């Protein structure tokens, strides 16, 4: 309709002055109209209804906000640390954050090594300090129990069982600032009866919980 109205103005005799200028301007609009004369509201609606058309939107759904594919946002230091540690078999339920404060520094402006120790009674521990940690930073600490060196000699299909009075624990610390593991550890933890002041058997329920954590590493654990 709009194209017809414009084309009606393009009649012979409009050749001079303002009328000629108006005719030239409107002719530039009329040319695209002829090109898209077959593109009507009805044809557009048909494209929306056609499942094979890129314009199709299924009933009850909503189209994308943009025709461009969504851009993946980079992982935050926390997300990256949790993902990496989980891929290495560390138990996500053991994760906790520890903010580094200026008072943790020693005389060499590094976080003092004793700050890394866990608050458990240890039989033994070995720690690999990979790189120094400095303020400011936030650390993500993770642990995972494991069957220990004796498990290397057992039959392949024999499940690892925690000992009666102790178990083995691996640990790792992820630095948000450096986006890497800065410390790894391995330790032997002894179950201790504070009333009797001696090591003890914690019971089947506690050992079963440790066993489930070990099985999570091998994909055998259950929720």
C-alpha positions in Angstrom: 0.0 0.0 0.0 2.8 2.4 0.9 4.7 1.4 -2.2 1.6 2.1 -4.4 1.1 5.5 -2.9 4.7 6.5 -3.6 4.6 5.0 -7.1 1.5 7.1 -7.8 3.5 10.2 -7.2 6.0 9.2 -9.8 3.9 10.4 -12.7 5.1 12.2 -15.9 5.5 16.0 -15.7 7.4 16.1 -12.3 10.6 17.2 -13.8 11.5 20.6 -12.4 12.2 22.3 -9.1 10.9 21.0 -5.9 8.7 18.4 -7.5 11.6 16.8 -9.3 13.7 16.6 -6.1 10.7 15.0 -4.3 10.3 12.5 -7.1 14.0 11.5 -7.0 13.9 11.1 -3.2 10.8 9.0 -3.2 12.0 6.9 -6.1 14.9 5.7 -3.8 12.3 4.4 -1.4 10.2 2.8 -4.1 13.0 0.7 -5.5 13.4 -1.5 -2.3 9.7 -1.8 -2.1 9.5 -3.5 -5.5 12.3 -5.9 -4.4 10.4 -7.0 -1.2 6.9 -6.8 -2.6 6.5 -10.6 -2.1 7.6 -10.4 1.5 4.4 -9.9 3.4 3.2 -10.4 6.9 1.6 -13.7 5.8 4.8 -15.1 4.4 6.6 -14.1 7.5 4.0 -15.9 9.7 4.4 -19.0 7.5 8.2 -19.0 8.2 7.5 -18.7 12.0 5.2 -21.8 11.7 7.6 -23.9 9.6 9.7 -26.1 11.8 12.5 -26.2 9.2 12.7 -22.4 9.0 15.4 -20.6 11.1 12.6 -18.2 12.1 10.6 -21.0 13.7 9.7 -20.7 17.4 7.9 -23.7 18.9 4.6 -22.9 20.6 5.1 -22.2 24.3 8.7 -21.3 23.9 10.6 -18.1 23.7 13.2 -17.1 21.1 16.8 -16.1 22.0 17.6 -12.6 23.2 20.2 -12.4 20.4 20.8 -14.2 17.1 24.4 -14.6 18.1 25.5 -17.7 20.2 26.0 -17.0 23.9 29.5 -16.0 24.9 31.0 -18.2 27.6 32.0 -16.2 30.6 35.5 -17.1 32.0 35.5 -19.0 35.3 36.2 -17.0 38.4 39.3 -18.0 40.5 37.0 -19.8 43.0 35.1 -21.7 40.3 38.3 -22.7 38.5 39.9 -23.9 41.8 36.8 -25.9 42.8 36.6 -27.5 39.3 40.3 -28.4 39.2 40.4 -29.9 42.7 37.3 -31.9 42.1 38.8 -33.3 38.8 41.8 -34.4 40.9 39.6 -36.4 43.2 39.4 -34.0 46.2 36.2 -34.2 48.1 34.0 -31.1 47.5 32.5 -31.4 50.9 36.0 -30.9 52.4 36.6 -27.5 50.6 36.9 -24.4 52.7 38.3 -20.9 52.1 41.0 -19.4 54.1 41.7 -15.7 53.6 45.3 -14.7 53.8 45.9 -11.7 56.2 48.9 -9.5 56.5 49.7 -10.9 60.0 50.3 -14.4 58.5 53.5 -13.1 56.9 56.9 -14.1 58.2 60.0 -12.0 58.1 60.5 -12.9 54.4 57.0 -11.6 53.6 55.7 -15.2 52.9 52.8 -16.9 54.6 54.3 -18.8 57.5 54.4 -22.6 56.8 52.8 -23.5 60.1 49.6 -21.8 59.0 49.0 -24.6 56.5 48.7 -27.4 59.1 45.3 -28.8 59.7 43.7 -28.9 63.2 44.0 -32.6 63.7 46.3 -35.0 65.6 48.8 -36.3 63.1 51.0 -39.3 63.2 53.0 -38.0 60.3 52.7 -35.5 57.5 54.7 -34.5 54.4 54.1 -31.2 52.7 55.3 -30.0 49.3 55.3 -26.2 49.3 55.3 -25.5 45.5 55.3 -21.6 45.5 55.2 -18.9 48.1 51.8 -17.3 49.1 51.6 -13.6 49.8 49.0 -11.1 50.9 46.4 -10.4 49.6 45.0 -13.8 48.6 42.3 -16.4 49.4 43.1 -20.0 49.6 40.8 -23.0 48.8 41.8 -26.0 50.9 40.7 -29.5 49.9 41.3 -33.0 51.3 40.7 -36.6 50.1 41.2 -39.8 52.1 43.1 -42.6 50.4 43.9 -46.3 51.2 47.6 -45.7 51.7 50.8 -47.4 50.4 49.6 -50.9 51.4 46.8 -50.7 48.8 49.4 -51.0 46.0 50.0 -54.6 47.0 46.3 -55.7 47.2 44.5 -57.6 44.5 43.0 -55.2 41.8 39.4 -56.1 42.6 39.8 -56.1 46.4 38.3 -52.9 47.8 40.5 -50.7 49.9 39.5 -50.6 53.6 40.5 -48.0 56.1 42.5 -49.3 59.1 41.0 -49.6 62.5 42.9 -46.8 64.2 44.2 -44.5 61.4 43.6 -43.4 57.8 45.6 -41.6 55.1 44.7 -38.1 53.9 45.9 -36.1 50.9 45.5 -32.4 50.8 45.9 -29.5 48.4 45.7 -25.7 48.6 44.6 -23.6 45.6 45.5 -19.9 45.4 42.8 -17.6 43.9 45.5 -15.0 43.2 47.9 -17.4 41.4 45.1 -19.7 40.0 47.1 -22.8 40.8 47.8 -25.4 43.5 50.4 -23.9 45.8 50.8 -26.7 48.3 50.2 -30.5 48.5 50.3 -32.7 51.5 50.0 -36.3 52.6 49.4 -37.4 56.2 48.5 -40.2 58.5 45.7 -39.4 61.0 45.2 -41.4 64.1 41.8 -41.8 65.8 42.3 -40.7 69.4 40.3 -41.2 72.5 40.8 -38.1 74.6 39.3 -39.6 77.7 41.6 -42.6 77.7 44.5 -40.7 76.1 45.1 -43.5 73.5 44.4 -44.3 69.9 41.2 -46.1 69.3 38.8 -47.7 66.8 36.1 -45.1 66.0 33.5 -47.7 65.0 32.0 -49.0 61.8 29.9 -46.0 61.1 32.8 -43.6 61.0 35.0 -46.0 59.0 32.1 -46.5 56.5 32.0 -42.7 56.0 35.7 -42.6 55.3 35.2 -45.6 52.9 32.5 -43.7 51.0 34.9 -40.8 50.5 37.5 -43.1 49.2 35.0 -44.7 46.8 34.0 -41.3 45.4 37.5 -41.0 43.9 37.0 -44.2 42.0 33.4 -43.5 41.0 32.0 -46.2 43.3 30.6 -43.9 46.0 26.9 -43.3 46.5 25.1 -40.3 47.8 
